[in-house]
Amino acid sequence: MSRLSPDDDDARFIRRLFLTLGVIALAATLYFIGDLLILAFGSVLGAIVIHAIAEIYNERLRIPARPALVAAILTVLALIVFLGWLFGVEFRTQVNVLVTRLPGILDEIGDQLSISPVGAKVVDAVRAAFAGSRVAQDIGGLAEGAGQLAINALLVLVGAIFFAVDPKVYERGFLLLMPPSKRAVVEDALGDTASTLRLWLRAQLIQMTSMGVLVGLGLWWLEVPSAAALGLLSGLSEFIPYVGPVAAMIPALGLAATQSVSHVLWALGVFAAVRVIQTNFVTPFVTSRVVAIPPAMTLFSVLAIGAVFGLFGLFFSAALLVVIYTLIRSLYLRDTLGEDIPRSRHRTLFDSAGNERDSPEKLD
């Protein structure tokens, strides 16, 4: 026996060392390609939206599956064109007012707060924190070239269409990477995640619509400039919990300040009243059958995801949190600890032994 050959303890140590180095290398790779992963996640989310619309066409209008999918893709494209038309044509004047006045308004608010020593400390802290954050760097990059945003949005859209056309191909490829004994478990977890995301997206659409309409009407009643654009911005901001609505409220209060101090107070009252309605009536009604994530966990998770993945990560942070929460319930609580958590009913590609089924259309 060669004296240079490692004994059992050394071999075990070497295996653990290489495993640790592999995990570190994988984590570093995921961090450096984080932007690409977030865009891929956005494409998957878009594919779920397309399939949800296709199901409505298939079940309600009795359109066959393939034509329903084509109709769903055209519907999503039409919605994107409609939003572009709203911001580019219908609300162009309002958006121009919002964009041109906002920097000066923010500076005025900072100057007013800086009058007092405490306010000055708060302003300095906010500016320092914002300037050093990755989100701020991404916003600066987007301000310098809007082309990056357009390219990323186009990439997400095209990826969503590819994923939506034949999702089972990608699901099958991913499951084949798993050990055969774990494929059925992972496939159940993926089915649970897709079902939960579909319900969550429907709930978000209802919340975004109600928020936008109520805020827009309230600001229009107060005669705040750009009320319609601010209402639409407030509705879209609901996609990012806590952080989005606060960010959308700042320009509304700033434009209200161009009218009078009382307009600022009334606008603040509008946002407060709408938030009370959302929290006590709309949100409990639409999310009671989806997921109930504690508010503190949601807030800090959104901030953490935004800090790691930047602006695009912040935009998809709520959906990513739903995915993580659902996977923990399915893989750990149900399949590891044995908790009684029901499985979603979905078409499976593999049986309980991890063997590929002859007919993917067969249901468990």
Secondary structure, DSSP 8 states (H G I E B T S, - for coil): --TTS--HHHHHHHHHHHHHHHHHHHHHHHHHTHHHHHHHHHHHHHHHHHHHHHHHHHHHS---HHHHHHHHHHHHHHHHHHHHHIIIIITHHHHHHHHHHHHHHHHHHHHHHTTSHHHHHHHHHHHHHHHTSHHHHHHHHHHH-HHHHHHHHHHHHHHHHHHHH-HHHHHHHHHHTS-GGGHHHHHHHHHHHHHHHHHHHHHHHHHHHHHHHHHHHHHHHTT-TTHHHHHHHHHHHTTSTTHHHHHHHHHHHHHHHTT-HHHHHHHHHHHHHHHHHIIIIIHHHHHTTS----HHHHHHHHHHHHHHHHHHHHHTHHHHHHHHHHHIIIIIIITTS---------B-SB-TTS-B-S-TT-B-
